């Protein structure tokens, strides 16, 4: 008897790629955060939301926090999926 079991995972590389993407997203956001912290510390920019202004950098930090959280959730989901696949294979 030939059983054809389908899986939502199309490729054995899908999970590591998802993890890689999430980690890269977190790294990008941490780089943005470092840049914004430097802008705020310098106190540059007189116009509230002009490029390089402290106000813009502070507001953007909230976006960065949300993006890091989203990438962390993606990484967590990828790790859980990988754990499930390992449990199934064992």
Buried (B, 14 or more C-beta within 10 A) or exposed (E): EEEEEEEEBEEEEBBEEBBEBBBEBBEBBEEBBEBBEEBBEEEBBEEEEEEEBBBBBEEBBEEBEEBBEBBBEBBEBBBEBBEEBEEEEE
